[in-house]
Each structure stands twice: as structure tokens, then as C-alpha cells.
Amino acid sequence: MMARRVDIAEWLSALGLAGVIAVLVTAYADQFATHDLPCPLCLLQRVALAGVAYGLLLNLRFGPHPQAYGIMLLAALFGMGVAGRQVLLHIVPGSGAYGAPLLGLHLYTWSFILFGLVILGTAVLLLIPRPEAPVRPLPQGLKQALAWTVIGLTALNAITTFLQCGPIECPDDPVSYWAFAH
């Protein structure tokens, strides 16, 4: 009996989703460990990550599809634009920065790089042909664990954003949670 090949696009989508989860967990670790609240641009970058995650989830649930890749590309372009704006706000020497650097770069710079890698990775995924022969599927438990983890992190982001900003516009340089200041 011939061993079935793996669906490389499915595995790469799962790996990409694990990467999004790692980035969101890192952002939350920074937020809560250093009491460094995310600025409005940081929050928009998290929204863009949720969009990328949604495209990856669609790929895992229904198989690779052009619409899922389109969602990922649009979300990554939006995120790259937001992160690029934040990089440009702080690029002039002496203009200060937002947050402490991580491995020598600020989170918004890492975000800009990440969204560029998402665009590159999506282009690679688009080039991978669908296997014609039956393939060994990704374990269902792994798919569900990734899906529920990213859904939970996205819900946590919505809750913490409301606690931080409330029903009003978020301050440019937040120093406390709106919900706890009243």
C-alpha cells in the first residue's frame, strides 16, 4: 500500500495559524506583564491579524480557496499599512517610540515585517497545486485546537479593547483602562 502524501497547503495554513496565535500571545504577554496598553494603531494591527487568522481558518475548514487567500491578502495589506504608518510616526530620531523593543525592534516594526511575510506566504500558498491523489489530512483535534485558540484570543481582544477604550475613541497614548477609571 502506498503512503498518502500530506496536503502541504493545509499544513502550511495550520503553521500560519499557529504563528498568528504566537504573535497574539506575545502581544498579550507584553501588554499584561509590562502594563503597556496598546495604542489605537496597535489595536488595528490586532484586527488585521484576526483577518489573516480568519482566512487561515477558512482554509483549514473548507480547503484552500481563492476567497480565503483574498481575505488574508487584504487583511495583511491593511495591517502592513497601519504598521507602516506607526513605523513612520517614530522613524525620525528623537521622536520617541511606543513601547519597549523586543529583540531590538518595536512591536509595530515586527508587525510590519510579519504582514509582509503573510503576503509572501499567501503567494506561496497560491502557487501550491492541489493534490490529485488522496492525502493524509491534518488531525481534526489539531484543527479544532488552533481554531478555538484563535477564536478565544480574538474574543479576548474584543473584551480587553472595550475595557481599555469603552464606547468612545481610544486615547492616542493610553495609560489606564477606561472601565477601571470610572
Secondary structure, 3 states (H helix, E strand, C coil): CCCCEECHHHHHHHHHHHHHHHHHHHHHHHHHHCCCCCCHHHHHHHHHHHHHHHHHHHHHHHCCCHHHHHHHHHHHHHHHHHHHHHHHHCCCCCCCCCCCCECCECHHHHHHHHHHHHHHHHHHHHHCCCCCCCEECCCHHHHHHHHHHHHHHHHHHHHHHHHHHCCCCCCCCCCCCHHHHC
